[in-house]
Amino acid sequence: MKKSENTSLWKDSFKRLLKNKAAVLGGIIIIFLVFVAIFAPLIAPYGYADGDFLATYEPPSREHLLGTDFMGRDLLSRIIYGTRISLTVGFIGAMTSFIIGVTYGVISGYFGGRLDNIMMRIVDIMYAFPTLLLIIIMMVYFKSTFANIKPGTFSYYLAQLDNALGGLLFIFIGIGITAWVGMARLARGMTLSLREKEFVEAAISQGASNTKIIFRHILPNIIGPCIVQQTLAIPSYILFEAFLSFIGLGVNPPTPSWGMMISEGYKAMRSYPYLVLFPGLAMAITMFAFNFLGDGLRDALDPRMK
C-alpha cells in the first residue's frame, strides 16, 4: 500500500513520536504543566504569599493538601505558582539559545572561509565562561548594586524590569550570553555538511540567492536536530534557576520557586520532610518529562528510524 503523496517527513515523524509511549507521557505532562502555569490563580487554593502564623508547619490535611511551610503558606499553591518560574526559564532559555545559536551557526557554516574561522574562535572563547558561574557573578554584582540606586538612572530602570520579572532578568541574560554556543556548533556542523549536497549545488547553479538557499534548503534540514537539542537542554535551564534560588540568588521573595522552597524547607527536613519532598518531586517530574519528550523527538526525527 502506497503512502499518500501529501505525507511529509514531519507527518511521519509525528506518527513515530505517537508510538513512543514515554515521549507521549512526557508531552502530556508538559502540556498539563503549561496549563497549570497559565491558570495558576484559578487553580491554586490560596495565594502564594498568603500566610497564617497559626498554621505553621501544618502537615498535609483537607485544608492544605500538601501542608504549610514555616510561615503558614500553602505548599500546594506555592508549587503551582512555582511552575510559572521553572517553565518561563526553561522556554525562554531554550528559545534564546535556539535563535542565537542557529542564526550564528548557519551563517558561519554556510559562508565558511575566514568568516567561519573568526566566528568559531569567538565560540571557543565563549566556552571559557561557564554559564552557571557567569550567572552567579552577575546576580551577586547587580543585586548588590541595586541596593543603592537613584531614581531615573539606567540602573533604576534595570532594577524595575528585574523586579517585574520576579528577579529573573539576569538569569535570562546569563543563559542568553553563554547557552547558545553548543547550538551554534551543531548548526554549523550540519550546515557544512549540507552545503556540499547536490541539491544545494543545483540551487547555486540556478542562480538562487544565499538567503533563498538558507531558508529553503539549509534550515528545513537542520531544524529537527536543533529542536531536539534544545528540548533536552531545558532541564538544565530549570536546574540553573533552582540552584540559584536555593543559594539565595534567584527569584525575589515572596515569589515562589521550587529551588527556594527546597532551600527554606531543608532546615526542618527531619521533622517535616514534605517541605522538601513535594517541590523536589515537582522539579524531578518536570525534568523527566522534558527528557522523555526530547528522547522521543530524537528518535522520531532520525531518518534511520523510518
N, C-alpha and C positions, 0 to 999 in steps of 0.2 A: 504493500500500500504506500503510495507516494505522499509525501508531505505537501501541505498547501504551499503555494508559491509565496504567500504572504508571511510564512513562518520565518522569523529572523533569528539572529544569534541571541538577541535579548529575550525573545519569547522562549527559545529553547533553554536558555539559562534559567529563566524564571520557573519553567517546568521542573528542571533538575533541582532547583532550590526547594520547591514544594515537596520533593521526595525526601529531603533531608529533615528528619523529624527534629533533631537538635536545633537546626537553624530556624525552623518554623517556630519552635518553642521560644527561642531567643527573640525572634521578631515579635511574637505575641507579647512577651514580657516588656519589650521596649515600647511598643505601641501603648500598652497599659500604663507604663511609667510616664510617657508623654501626656496621656490623658490625665493622669493624677497631677502632674506638674501644672498643666493648664488650668484645671478646675480645682486646684488646692483649696481656695477659700470656700468652695461649696462642699468639698469632701471632708475637710478637717473638722472634727467636732469642736475644737477650740482654736483660738488664735495662738500663733506660735510664741507670742510674748506674754500671753495671759498666765499669770502665776497665782497660786493660792498657798500662802505660807502655812496654812492649817492642814495642807495635804501634801507636805513634802515627803519624798521617798515612799510614796504610796505604791504598793505592789499592784500588778495587773488586776483590774476589777471591772465591773459593769460600767462604772462611770469613766474609768480610764483603762481602756483595753490593754495598753502596754505599760501602764503605770505612770508615775510622775518623777521628775528629777528633783534636785536639791532646792529648787525654787517653787516647786509645786506646779511646774508647767507640764502639760500633757505630752507624753513622749510620742504617741502616735501622730499628733498634729505636727510636731516638730520634724518628725521623719518625713511626713508628707510634704511639708514646705521645703525640706532639705533636698527633695527630689529636683526641685527647680534649680538649685545651685549646681548640683552634680551634672545634670543634663545640659545646662547652659554652658558650663565649662567644657564639657565633652564635645558638644556640637560646634560651638564657636571655635574651639581649638582645632578641631578637625577641618572645619571649613576654611579657616585662615591658612592652615598648613597646606591644604589641598590647592587653594587658589594660587598662593605664592609659589609653592613647590612645583606644580605642574607648569605654570607660566615660565618660571625660571629654567626648569629642566628642558622644556621643549625648545625654547629659544637657543639655549646652549648647545643642545644636541643637533638641532636642525642646521644652524648656520656654521657650527664647527670652527675649525681653524684657531686663530689667535683669540677670537672672542670666547670660544669654548674654554681654552686654557685659562684665560683670566677669570671667567665666571666660576670655573671649578676650583681655582685656587681660593676664591672667596669662600666657597663652600667648605673647603678644607680648614680655613681659618675659623669659620663658624662652628665647626665640630669641636673646637678647643673650648667652647663655652657650654658647660653642662646646663641644661635647661633649668633643673631644679635649683642649682646653686645661683644662677643668674636671677631667678625669680626671688629667691630669699634675699639677695643683696638689694634688689630693687625695692622689695617690700619694707625691709629694715630702713633703708635710706629715706624713702618717701613718707612712710608712716611717722618717722621721727621729725621730718621736715614739716609735715602738716600740723604738728603740734603748735607751731608759732608762725602763722601766716597772716598777711594783711589782706583785707577785703579789696577786691579789684585787681589783684595781681594774677599772673598766669597760674601760679601755684594754687591760688584760692579757687579758681575755676576748675583746675585739675582735681582738687580735693572734693569739690562739689560733685563732679562727674563720678569720682570714685565712690562717694557716699551713695549716689543714686544707683550705682551698680552693686551696692552692698559690700564694697571692698574688693571687688573682683577685677578692677581695671588693670592693675599691674600684673595680675596673673594672666590676663588675656595678652597683654603686651609681651610678657616674657615668653609665653608659648609661641606667639606670632613671630618673635625675633629668631628663635632657635629651632622650633619643631619642624620647619619646612625643609631642612637640609636633606633629610632622608628621602622625602618625596621628590626633591629636585634630582637627586642621583638616580632614583628609579625611573623618573620620566625621561631623563637624559639618556640612560642606557637603552630604553625601549625606542626612543626617537632615533638614536644612532643606528639601531638595527633596522627600523622601518625605512629609514632614508635610502637604504640600499636595495629595497624591494622593487620588483618590476613595475608594480602599479604606480609607485611614486616617480620612478624614472620616466614612465609613459606620460604621466601628468606634466612633468617638466618639459618633455619633448614637444608636448602640445601647446606649450606656452602658458600654462597655468601659473598664476601668481603665487608667491610664497604664502600669503595669507590663505588662499583657497586650498593649497596643499595641506597646510597645517590643520585647518578646521575640517576639511572633508576627508583627509586620508590619514593624518597622524593622530589627532585627538580621539576620533572614534575607536581606534585600535589600542590606545593606551589607557582609556578612561576606566575600564573594568578593573585591571590590577591596581590602579591608583585608589579606586573606591574601596577595594578590599583592604589595602594597607591602612587607610585612614579609619576604617571600621575597627580594625584590630588595634589601632593606636588610641582610640577613645578611652578605653580603660586606664591607660597611663595618664591621660589628662585629668581624669576623675581622681586618680590616686594623687597627682600633684596637689590638687586643691584640698583633698582630705588631709594630706600630710601637713600642708601649710596651715590649715585651720587647727590641726592637732597641736602644733607648736605655737599657736597664737598669732600667726602672720597671714591668716586667710580672711574670711569674711568678717565684717564688723558686727559685734554683738548688738542686739539680740537676734540678728539674722541667723536662722538655723542652718547648720552644715553637719553632715554626718561625721566628718572628722572632728569638728568642735564638740559634738555630742559625746563622742568617744573620749575625747580629752577631759571633758567635765565629769564623765562617769567612771573612768578607770580608777580614780582615787577611792571610790566607795564600791569597787567591783566585788570585793569579797562578801560584803553584806547585801549588795543589790546588783547581782550580775546582769540583770535585764537592761541596766543602763548602758552597757557596752554591747550586749548580745544583739539587741534589736537593730540599732544603727549599723553595727558591723555586718549583720545579716543582710540588711538592705543594700549596703555597698557591694557585698560579695555577689548577691543575686544580679545586680545591675552589671557588674563587670563580667560575670559568666555569660549573661545574655548577649552582650556585645561580642564576646569571644566566640560563642556558638554561631552567631549570625555571620561574623567575619569568616570563620572556617567554612560555613556553608556557601557563602558568596565566592570564596576562593575556588571551591570545588565546582560550583555551578558555572563560573566564568572561565574555567580552564578548558580550552578546546579539546584536550586529550581525554576529557571525561565524556565526550559525545559517543 
